[in-house]
Amino acid sequence: MAFVYIEKPPTGLIELSEHQESTPRTFSSNVLHFFSKEAAFKAFPAIGLSEHVDVYITSQSFVIFSPSISRGLEIPYTKIILHAINRTPHEVFDTSCIYMQIEDLNNLSLKENGTNGTVPKSDANMAELYISPSDSSTLHDFYTALSNCSSLHPSVEQNSGGDIDIFSENHQWITETNESESLQSSAGEVHEIEDKRENEAKWRCTE
């Protein structure tokens, strides 16, 4: 599945609570695990969306949509190579936020009916996303939903046991041994990283 630019937000989603009470006939429906309206958003390099997006974490894909420009991006979970909680103020936002790395940007594609405006072009094949939900108290719910849905779509590299070189040699990964079993089972191995330049920024991330 490739990235897809969309002109309308997802429709026909089933709330998670409703899905949990459903009969097997409805199990194939797209389930909404988390929604955040008007979340602050930054991407490096830019991917053609505004600075405020609606976030949809569904059982099938991760969607960010900009109502102000009627454009969004549907991201396959297999293209998310890292997601994390940044709990320290930094140069992008002054509050905690979700940090993501997505790969294979060269496969960005349009719906058959096209989109308004020009799709941004970049030589980079990876982008960094920073998303701060409008309600900061939902940050952990955001992270948990993203972890749970990502675990439903393991990449080929994960299935084959291959390693992903996410950061440069200037970063050091340390496995947390005291993380809860629920997070380990649903989100993969949890790591903590210390930025050597600041010696303050702490990340909790999953591969």
Residue pairs with C-beta under 8 A, 6 or more apart in sequence:
1 61
1 76
1 78
2 76
2 104
2 107
2 108
2 109
3 73
3 74
3 75
3 76
3 79
3 102
3 104
3 105
3 107
3 108
3 109
4 73
4 74
4 109
4 110
4 111
5 48
5 71
5 72
5 73
5 74
5 108
5 109
5 110
5 111
5 115
5 119
6 63
6 65
6 71
6 72
6 73
6 74
6 111
6 115
7 70
7 71
7 72
7 111
7 113
7 115
7 116
8 70
8 72
9 54
9 56
9 63
9 65
9 67
9 72
10 30
10 32
10 56
10 58
10 63
10 65
12 29
12 30
13 30
13 31
13 32
13 56
13 58
14 22
14 26
14 29
14 30
14 31
14 32
15 31
15 32
16 31
16 32
16 33
19 26
19 27
19 29
19 31
22 29
30 58
30 59
30 60
31 58
31 59
32 56
32 57
32 58
33 57
33 58
33 59
33 145
33 148
33 149
34 55
34 56
34 57
34 138
34 141
34 142
34 145
34 146
35 54
35 55
35 56
35 57
36 54
36 55
36 131
36 133
36 134
36 135
36 138
36 142
37 54
37 134
38 52
38 53
38 54
38 134
39 52
39 53
39 54
39 55
39 131
39 132
39 133
39 134
40 51
40 52
40 93
40 97
40 130
40 131
40 132
40 134
41 49
41 50
41 51
41 52
41 53
41 64
41 66
41 129
41 130
41 131
41 132
42 51
42 92
42 93
42 129
42 130
43 49
43 127
43 128
43 129
43 130
44 127
44 128
45 120
45 122
45 124
45 127
46 120
46 122
47 73
47 105
47 108
47 120
47 127
48 71
48 73
48 117
48 118
48 119
48 120
49 64
49 66
49 69
49 71
49 72
49 73
50 66
50 68
50 69
52 66
52 68
53 64
53 65
53 66
53 72
53 131
54 64
54 65
54 66
54 67
54 72
55 63
55 64
55 131
55 133
55 142
56 62
56 63
56 64
56 65
57 63
57 142
57 145
57 146
57 149
58 149
59 149
59 152
61 74
61 75
61 76
61 77
62 74
62 75
62 76
62 77
62 80
62 146
62 149
63 72
63 73
63 74
63 75
64 72
64 73
64 75
64 129
64 131
65 71
65 72
65 73
66 72
69 116
69 117
70 116
71 115
71 116
71 117
75 102
76 153
77 149
77 150
77 152
77 153
78 153
78 154
78 155
78 156
79 102
79 103
79 104
80 100
80 101
80 102
80 146
80 150
81 101
81 102
81 103
81 126
81 164
81 166
81 207
82 99
82 100
82 101
82 166
82 205
82 206
82 207
83 98
83 99
83 100
83 101
83 143
83 146
83 147
83 150
83 205
83 206
84 98
84 99
84 100
84 203
84 204
84 205
84 206
85 96
85 97
85 98
85 99
85 139
85 140
85 143
85 203
85 204
85 205
86 96
86 97
86 98
86 99
86 130
86 201
86 203
87 96
87 202
87 203
87 204
88 96
88 198
88 200
88 201
88 202
89 95
90 201
92 130
93 130
93 132
95 132
95 136
96 132
96 136
96 139
97 130
97 131
97 132
97 139
98 129
98 130
98 131
98 132
98 133
98 139
98 142
98 143
98 146
99 128
99 129
99 130
99 203
99 205
100 128
100 129
100 130
100 131
101 126
101 127
101 128
101 129
101 166
102 126
102 127
102 129
103 125
103 126
104 125
105 122
105 124
105 125
105 126
105 127
106 125
108 119
110 119
131 142
133 139
133 142
143 204
144 183
144 186
144 187
147 183
147 186
147 187
147 188
147 206
148 186
148 187
150 187
150 188
150 206
151 186
151 187
151 188
156 162
157 163
157 164
158 188
158 207
164 207
166 207
167 173
167 193
170 196
171 193
171 195
171 196
172 193
172 194
172 196
173 191
173 192
173 193
174 191
174 192
174 193
174 194
175 189
175 190
175 191
176 190
176 191
176 192
176 204
179 190
183 190
184 190
187 206
188 206
188 207
189 206
189 207
190 204
190 205
190 206
191 203
191 204
191 205
191 206
191 207
192 202
192 203
192 204
193 202
193 203
193 205
194 201
194 202
195 201
